[in-house]
Amino acid sequence: MSSTTDTTGTGQAAAAGTAPAPDAGAGAAAPKKTPAKLVFAAPRRGKPPRHLADMTAAERREAVAELGERPFRADQLSRHYFARLVDDPAAMTDLPASVRDRLVSALLPDLLTPVRELDCDGGRTLKTVWKAFDGVLFESVLMRYPDRATMCVSSQAGCGMNCPFCATGQAGLTRNLSTAEIVEQVAAGARALARGRIPGGPGRVSNIVFMGMGEPLANYKAVLGAVRRITDPAPAGLGISQRAVTVSTVGLVPAIDKLAAEDMSVRLAVSLHAPDDELRDDLVPVNNRWKVAEVLDAAWAYAERSGRRVSIEYALIKDVNDQAWRADLLGRLLRGHLVHVNLIPLNPTPGSKWTASRPEDEREFVRRLEAHGVPVTVRDTRGREIDGACGQLAAATGD
């Protein structure tokens, strides 16, 4: 059955299970395309200030000892930051004032400054543009539902994957975010919920999706550290279940394999967007390095090792990837696997030629996938009125 979730051809060819071939003319050779440029290594820039959230519990105690204080002070700081969600040093009354000032200055520096906030859905969706110490901008989104609250976080400022329909991809990669810069996005959302800033009364963050700006697996070390801080039991971390965390990727196969070897229970989401290599080479340029079959093989290996269903993210783009025969091809690739398809009505970016599929084409795509026995949902389109697509608001803020 199709439903709505968060987390946002020809009939003959479809029946035969083959894609209609382009009419290039007898004997004509198709011109060779130049793959879009990919950036895997982030530009070198200054590092953010060291923060408690960058460190393991043991490393925090060592850092406090290096400052000449007793190691248990690290546990007190951790309890304030992760468990009590305190961001005002004056509220840390179990720390003597002189000690408090030194430790807060050294281990709890201000990392992010909100420079713009927009809300919609009666205030239950809040999008924030953050400015880091070096002036870079990136976004997070807090979405509150009746039964849960989801934080969508960024892992990079910009993105190097160059997907043509994505505002972040077209902006290019500025730098990787640190573990603490990622964690602070979640902590800020948790504070907003705990203090009743979001309609619905005090609450807590229950789900984390790494689906904001950036390619998470291209910033592997910092993202893994952030997942650990987010899921470590309080006061070592925020205490959110690993099963409530989703890490998205366009298909960096070696990094997917590496994540599988971590033996965690986070969910893997693969931004596929096309079932055939010919189209995916253009829509998701990393496909020129790792093809659809390789990406899906890595995803199935991850599902087998983690026991978690893989989410296939598929942005429906009008007359580009929404043909019925592509739905059938996708269904044949996915059926029989531990998988779920998350169809995303494209949130078009200003001036882009890409736009969302027609409602009837979306419905037919869903019907075809279901006919293959593949579970499918259509993502809630929250955030359209607040530049909801990744990178839109940060780009507008930086203009």
C-alpha positions as CSV (number, residue, x, y, z in Angstrom):
1,M,0.0,0.0,0.0
2,S,1.2,3.5,-0.7
3,S,1.1,6.2,1.9
4,T,2.7,9.4,2.9
5,T,5.8,9.6,4.9
6,D,8.5,12.1,6.0
7,T,11.6,11.3,6.1
8,T,10.0,15.2,1.3
9,G,7.8,5.4,-22.0
10,T,5.7,3.3,-23.9
11,G,3.3,0.7,-22.8
12,Q,4.8,-1.9,-25.1
13,A,8.3,-1.4,-23.8
14,A,7.1,-1.6,-20.2
15,A,5.1,-4.8,-20.9
16,A,8.2,-6.3,-22.6
17,G,10.4,-5.2,-19.7
18,T,12.8,-3.2,-21.9
19,A,13.4,0.5,-22.2
20,P,12.5,2.2,-25.5
21,A,15.7,2.9,-27.4
22,P,16.5,6.4,-28.7
23,D,16.2,6.8,-32.4
24,A,19.8,7.8,-33.3
25,G,19.5,6.9,-36.9
26,A,20.9,3.9,-38.7
27,G,24.6,3.5,-37.8
28,A,24.8,6.8,-36.0
29,A,27.1,6.8,-33.0
30,A,25.8,8.7,-29.9
31,P,28.2,11.5,-28.9
32,K,30.3,10.7,-25.8
33,K,29.3,12.6,-22.8
34,T,31.9,14.2,-20.4
35,P,31.0,13.2,-16.8
36,A,30.2,16.0,-14.5
37,K,33.1,17.0,-12.1
38,L,33.0,15.3,-8.7
39,V,34.7,16.6,-5.5
40,F,35.3,14.0,-2.9
41,A,38.1,15.8,-0.9
42,A,36.8,19.0,0.8
43,P,38.9,22.2,0.3
44,R,41.3,22.8,3.2
45,R,40.1,25.6,5.5
46,G,40.5,26.6,9.1
47,K,39.2,24.1,11.7
48,P,36.2,24.9,13.9
49,P,37.0,25.4,17.6
50,R,37.3,22.2,19.6
51,H,34.0,21.2,21.2
52,L,32.9,18.6,23.7
53,A,30.8,16.9,21.0
54,D,33.9,16.2,18.9
55,M,35.2,13.9,21.6
56,T,34.4,10.5,23.1
57,A,33.7,10.4,26.9
58,A,37.3,9.3,27.6
59,E,38.7,12.1,25.4
60,R,36.6,14.7,27.3
61,R,38.0,13.6,30.6
62,E,41.5,13.8,29.2
63,A,40.8,17.3,27.9
64,V,39.6,18.5,31.2
65,A,42.6,17.0,33.0
66,E,44.9,18.9,30.5
67,L,43.1,22.1,31.7
68,G,44.2,21.3,35.2
69,E,40.7,20.2,36.4
70,R,39.5,16.9,37.8
71,P,38.2,14.5,35.1
72,F,34.7,14.2,36.6
73,R,34.1,17.8,35.5
74,A,33.9,16.4,32.0
75,D,30.9,14.2,33.0
76,Q,29.3,17.3,34.5
77,L,29.7,19.3,31.3
78,S,28.4,16.3,29.2
79,R,25.3,16.1,31.4
80,H,24.5,19.7,30.9
81,Y,25.1,19.7,27.1
82,F,23.6,16.3,26.2
83,A,21.1,15.4,28.9
84,R,19.8,18.7,30.2
85,L,20.3,20.6,26.9
86,V,21.7,23.6,28.7
87,D,23.3,26.3,26.6
88,D,23.6,29.0,29.3
89,P,26.7,28.6,31.4
90,A,25.0,30.4,34.3
91,A,22.6,27.5,34.6
92,M,25.5,25.1,35.3
93,T,25.3,25.7,39.0
94,D,27.1,22.5,40.1
95,L,30.3,24.0,38.6
96,P,32.1,26.7,40.6
97,A,32.1,30.0,38.6
98,S,35.9,30.1,38.1
99,V,36.0,26.5,36.9
100,R,32.8,26.9,34.8
101,D,34.2,29.9,32.8
102,R,37.4,28.0,32.0
103,L,35.8,24.8,30.9
104,V,32.9,26.4,29.0
105,S,35.4,28.6,27.1
106,A,37.6,25.7,26.2
107,L,35.1,22.9,25.6
108,L,31.7,24.5,24.9
109,P,32.4,27.3,22.5
110,D,29.7,28.8,20.4
111,L,29.8,26.9,17.1
112,L,26.8,28.0,15.2
113,T,24.8,31.3,14.9
114,P,21.3,31.2,13.4
115,V,21.2,33.9,10.7
116,R,17.7,33.1,9.3
117,E,14.7,31.1,10.4
118,L,11.6,30.3,8.4
119,D,8.6,28.2,9.6
120,C,5.5,26.8,8.0
121,D,2.9,24.1,8.9
122,G,1.7,26.3,11.7
123,G,5.2,26.5,13.1
124,R,5.7,22.8,13.2
125,T,8.3,22.9,10.4
126,L,11.3,25.1,11.2
127,K,14.2,25.7,8.8
128,T,17.3,27.3,10.0
129,V,20.3,28.7,8.2
130,W,23.4,28.5,10.4
131,K,26.6,30.5,10.1
132,A,29.8,28.8,11.3
133,F,32.9,30.4,12.7
134,D,34.3,31.0,9.2
135,G,31.1,32.4,7.7
136,V,30.0,29.4,5.8
137,L,26.2,28.8,5.7
138,F,24.3,25.5,5.9
139,E,20.8,24.4,6.9
140,S,18.9,22.1,9.2
141,V,15.1,21.4,9.3
142,L,13.0,20.4,12.3
143,M,9.7,18.8,11.4
144,R,7.2,18.0,14.1
145,Y,4.5,15.4,13.5
146,P,1.8,14.1,15.9
147,D,3.9,11.0,16.8
148,R,7.5,12.1,16.2
149,A,9.9,14.9,15.6
150,T,12.5,14.6,12.9
151,M,15.7,16.6,12.5
152,C,17.1,16.8,9.0
153,V,20.8,17.8,9.3
154,S,23.6,18.9,7.0
155,S,27.0,17.1,6.9
156,Q,28.8,19.5,4.6
157,A,28.6,23.2,3.6
158,G,27.7,22.6,0.0
159,C,28.2,19.4,-1.9
160,G,30.6,18.0,-4.4
161,M,28.4,15.4,-6.1
162,N,27.1,17.9,-8.7
163,C,23.6,16.5,-9.2
164,P,22.0,18.9,-11.7
165,F,18.5,19.1,-10.1
166,C,19.8,19.8,-6.5
167,A,20.4,23.3,-5.3
168,T,23.2,22.2,-3.0
169,G,24.9,20.1,-5.7
170,Q,25.0,23.1,-8.0
171,A,26.5,25.3,-5.3
172,G,29.6,23.1,-5.1
173,L,31.5,22.0,-1.9
174,T,32.8,24.6,0.5
175,R,34.0,22.4,3.3
176,N,33.2,19.4,5.5
177,L,31.4,20.1,8.8
178,S,32.9,18.9,12.0
179,T,31.3,16.3,14.2
180,A,30.3,19.0,16.7
181,E,28.8,21.2,14.0
182,I,26.6,18.3,13.0
183,V,25.7,17.4,16.5
184,E,24.9,21.0,17.4
185,Q,22.2,21.1,14.8
186,V,20.5,18.3,16.6
187,A,21.1,19.7,20.0
188,A,19.6,23.1,18.9
189,G,16.5,21.3,17.7
190,A,16.3,19.3,20.9
191,R,16.5,22.5,22.9
192,A,13.7,24.2,20.8
193,L,11.4,21.2,21.4
194,A,12.2,20.8,25.1
195,R,11.5,24.5,25.7
196,G,8.2,24.5,24.0
197,R,9.3,26.7,21.0
198,I,7.6,24.4,18.6
199,P,3.7,24.2,18.7
200,G,2.5,21.1,20.5
201,G,4.1,21.6,23.9
202,P,7.5,20.4,25.1
203,G,8.8,17.4,23.3
204,R,12.0,15.6,22.1
205,V,13.8,14.8,18.9
206,S,13.0,11.2,18.0
207,N,14.4,10.8,14.5
208,I,17.6,12.0,12.6
209,V,18.0,12.0,8.9
210,F,21.3,13.0,7.2
211,M,19.5,14.4,4.2
212,G,20.4,18.0,4.4
213,M,23.3,19.7,2.6
214,G,26.2,17.5,1.6
215,E,27.1,13.9,0.9
216,P,27.4,12.3,4.3
217,L,29.7,9.4,3.3
218,A,32.1,11.9,1.7
219,N,32.6,13.3,5.2
220,Y,32.8,9.8,6.7
221,K,34.8,10.3,9.9
222,A,32.9,13.4,11.1
223,V,29.5,11.8,10.3
224,L,30.3,8.6,12.1
225,G,31.4,10.6,15.1
226,A,28.2,12.6,15.0
227,V,26.1,9.3,14.8
228,R,28.0,8.1,17.9
229,R,27.4,11.3,19.8
230,I,23.7,11.4,18.8
231,T,23.1,7.8,19.8
232,D,25.4,7.3,22.8
233,P,23.4,7.0,26.0
234,A,23.2,10.3,28.0
235,P,25.3,11.8,29.3
236,A,27.9,10.6,26.9
237,G,25.5,11.6,24.0
238,L,22.0,12.5,23.2
239,G,20.6,9.0,23.7
240,I,18.6,8.7,20.4
241,S,18.2,5.2,19.1
242,Q,20.5,4.1,16.2
243,R,17.4,2.7,14.6
244,A,16.0,6.2,14.5
245,V,19.0,7.5,12.4
246,T,19.1,7.4,8.6
247,V,22.3,8.1,6.7
248,S,21.8,9.0,3.1
249,T,24.2,8.6,0.2
250,V,24.3,9.0,-3.6
251,G,26.1,5.7,-3.8
252,L,29.7,5.9,-2.6
253,V,30.2,2.1,-2.7
254,P,33.5,1.8,-0.6
255,A,32.0,4.0,2.1
256,I,28.8,1.9,2.2
257,D,30.9,-1.2,2.7
258,K,32.8,0.6,5.4
259,L,29.6,1.7,7.2
260,A,28.3,-1.9,7.1
261,A,31.5,-3.0,8.8
262,E,30.7,-0.7,11.8
263,D,27.9,-3.1,12.7
264,M,25.5,-0.3,13.6
265,S,21.7,-0.4,13.2
266,V,21.3,2.9,11.5
267,R,19.2,2.9,8.3
268,L,20.9,3.4,4.9
269,A,19.1,5.5,2.3
270,V,20.4,5.5,-1.3
271,S,19.5,8.4,-3.5
272,L,19.0,6.5,-6.7
273,H,16.8,8.7,-8.8
274,A,17.1,6.5,-11.9
275,P,17.1,2.7,-12.4
276,D,19.2,2.7,-15.6
277,D,22.8,3.8,-15.9
278,E,22.2,5.9,-19.0
279,L,20.0,8.4,-17.2
280,R,21.7,8.1,-13.8
281,D,25.0,9.0,-15.2
282,D,23.5,12.4,-15.9
283,L,21.2,12.8,-12.9
284,V,23.7,11.5,-10.3
285,P,27.2,11.9,-11.8
286,V,28.8,9.6,-9.2
287,N,27.2,6.8,-11.2
288,N,30.0,7.3,-13.8
289,R,32.2,5.7,-11.1
290,W,29.9,3.2,-9.4
291,K,27.0,1.9,-11.5
292,V,23.5,1.1,-10.4
293,A,24.2,-2.6,-10.0
294,E,27.3,-1.9,-7.8
295,V,25.4,0.5,-5.6
296,L,22.5,-1.8,-5.1
297,D,24.8,-4.8,-4.4
298,A,26.4,-2.7,-1.6
299,A,23.0,-1.7,-0.3
300,W,21.8,-5.3,-0.1
301,A,25.0,-6.3,1.7
302,Y,24.4,-3.5,4.2
303,A,20.8,-4.7,4.7
304,E,22.0,-8.2,5.3
305,R,24.6,-7.2,7.8
306,S,22.5,-4.6,9.7
307,G,19.1,-6.3,9.4
308,R,17.7,-2.9,8.4
309,R,15.5,-2.2,5.4
310,V,17.3,0.0,2.8
311,S,15.4,3.1,1.7
312,I,15.6,4.0,-2.0
313,E,15.2,7.7,-2.5
314,Y,13.7,8.6,-5.9
315,A,12.9,12.2,-6.8
316,L,10.2,12.2,-9.4
317,I,11.1,14.7,-12.2
318,K,8.6,15.5,-14.9
319,D,9.3,13.7,-18.2
320,V,12.8,12.8,-17.1
321,N,12.7,9.7,-14.8
322,D,9.0,9.2,-14.1
323,Q,8.1,7.0,-17.1
324,A,6.1,3.8,-16.4
325,W,8.8,1.6,-18.0
326,R,11.3,3.1,-15.5
327,A,9.0,2.2,-12.6
328,D,8.8,-1.4,-13.9
329,L,12.6,-1.5,-14.3
330,L,13.0,-0.2,-10.7
331,G,10.5,-2.7,-9.5
332,R,12.4,-5.6,-11.1
333,L,15.7,-4.4,-9.6
334,L,14.3,-4.1,-6.1
335,R,11.7,-6.9,-5.7
336,G,12.6,-9.6,-3.2
337,H,15.0,-7.4,-1.3
338,L,14.7,-5.8,2.2
339,V,13.8,-2.4,0.7
340,H,11.4,0.5,0.7
341,V,11.0,3.2,-2.0
342,N,10.6,6.8,-0.9
343,L,9.2,8.8,-3.8
344,I,9.9,12.5,-3.6
345,P,7.9,15.0,-5.5
346,L,10.7,17.3,-6.7
347,N,10.9,20.7,-5.0
348,P,12.1,22.8,-8.0
349,T,14.9,25.3,-7.5
350,P,14.6,28.9,-8.8
351,G,15.4,29.1,-12.5
352,S,15.7,25.3,-12.9
353,K,14.3,23.4,-15.9
354,W,13.5,20.5,-13.5
355,T,10.0,20.3,-12.0
356,A,7.8,17.8,-10.2
357,S,6.0,15.0,-12.1
358,R,2.3,15.2,-13.0
359,P,0.0,13.7,-10.3
360,E,-1.2,11.0,-12.7
361,D,2.4,10.0,-13.6
362,E,3.2,9.8,-9.8
363,R,0.2,7.6,-9.2
364,E,1.1,5.3,-12.1
365,F,4.7,5.1,-10.8
366,V,3.4,4.0,-7.4
367,R,1.0,1.5,-9.0
368,R,3.8,-0.1,-11.0
369,L,6.1,-0.5,-8.0
370,E,3.3,-2.0,-5.9
371,A,2.6,-4.5,-8.8
372,H,6.1,-5.8,-8.3
373,G,5.6,-6.2,-4.6
374,V,7.9,-3.3,-3.7
375,P,6.8,-1.2,-0.7
376,V,6.5,2.5,-1.6
377,T,5.5,5.8,0.0
378,V,5.3,9.3,-1.3
379,R,7.2,11.7,0.9
380,D,5.4,14.6,2.6
381,T,6.2,17.8,0.7
382,R,6.7,19.9,3.8
383,G,8.8,23.1,3.4
384,R,7.9,24.1,-0.2
385,E,6.9,27.6,1.0
386,I,10.1,28.1,2.9
387,D,12.6,27.1,0.2
388,G,12.4,23.5,1.4
389,A,14.8,21.9,-1.0
390,C,18.3,21.4,0.3
391,G,20.4,24.5,-0.2
392,Q,17.7,26.8,-1.4
393,L,17.4,28.9,1.8
394,A,21.2,29.1,2.4
395,A,21.7,30.2,-1.2
396,A,19.1,32.9,-0.9
397,T,20.6,34.0,2.5
398,G,24.0,34.3,1.0
399,D,23.0,36.4,-2.0
